[in-house]
Amino acid sequence: MRVLKINELKETPMDTATAIAGWTGGAVSRTRQAVIGDGQSDNFRCNVVNFRVGATTGWHVHDCDQILVVTAGKGFAATETEQREIAVGDIVHIRAGEKHWHGASADSPLSHITVTTPGSTSKH
């Protein structure tokens, strides 16, 4: 068993992403905090992803389902047919193959826990 504290996990800068067309929130700037890294579980990969104010992921698709649990701030999660505001306590389930993006609102940072499967990939 492991017990971790989010505020004690090392933050690592993430690659940039292509900004959403028409989005005026800001540059794509994110960090990642590993909770369950590759090789630590046969079933899960889990990170905390932190978005600065206005930063988003850019459109992408995962080859597995993805679960997001918002832990701080507020933002958006969107598919090609729907955009929803998300805030602390919200849980988002994105199906494998569903084109989507998520990130902070223009006036708030956002942090969420993301859960995927080990070895899964995403395409932008």
N, C-alpha and C positions, 0 to 999 in steps of 0.2 A: 504494500500500500504506500502511496505517496500523498502527501498533503502539501499543496502549494498555495502561495499568496500571489495574486496577480501583480500587486505593486512591487514584488521582489523579483519578478521574472525579467531577465535581460531583454532589452528592446533592440531589435536589429532592423536597420532600414530595409525597405522593400524596393523592388524595381518600380519604375514609373509605369503608368498605364496611359492608354490613349484616352484623352478627355471625352466626355459625352458631347456629341454635337449639340450646340446651343446652350450647354451648361455654362453658367457664369460664376459658379461657386468658388473656383480657384484652381491652383495647380494641384496635380495629383501627388500627394505626399503622405506616405503611410509607413508605419513600423509594425513589426511582428514580434510577439512574445510566445515562444514555444511552450505549450503545455504538455502535449504528447507528440513527440517528434517521430520521424521515420525510424523504424526499428524498435520503438518502445512499446508497441502494441500490435497484435495481429489483426485488430479490427478497426481501430480508429487513428486518425491524425487530428490533432486539435491545437489551435493557436488562438491567441488574442490578437486582433488586428485593430490598430489605432489609426484613425484618419484625422488629419488636421482640419480645421474649419474649411468646408467647401470641397474637400478632396473626395474623389470617387474611384472605383475600380476600373472603369471603362467596361464596355460590353465584353462578356466572355461566356463560355460554356464549360461545364465540368462533365467528366465521364462517369461521375457517381453523384448520388444525392448530396446536397450540402445543407447543413443546419447552421443558422446564425442565431445567437442569443445576445441581445443588446445589453451591455453592461454599463455604459456611460453615454451621455449626450443624446443627440437625436439626428436623424437623417432619413434616407430613403432606400427602398429596395424596389426594383422595377424589372418587369419582363417586357417583351415586345407589345403586350396588350394591357399592361397595368402598372401603375406606379403608386406605392403606398408609403406614407410617412411611418417611420419606426422610431421607438424610444425605449428607454430602460424598461426591461422586463418583457419586451416583445421577442417572440421566437418566429423565425422565418424558415420555411422548408422549401428548398428549391430542388426540383426533380432533375435527375441526370439528363443532359441534353437540352435543358431549357436555357435559352439565351437570356442573360440578365446582367444587371449591374447593381451595386449598392455603395453607399458612402454617406458622408456627413452632409448636413444641410449647410446653406450659405452663412448661417449665423451660429453654428455649434459644431464642436468636434464630435466624433462618434467612436466608440469602441464596441466591438462585438467579439464573442467567441465564435469561431468557425469549426465545425466538425465535418470531416470527410473521411474517406477510406485511405489506408496506406497505399502509396504508389499511384494514386489517382492523379490525373492531370487536368489542366484547364487550357482552353484555347481562346485567344483574343481575336 
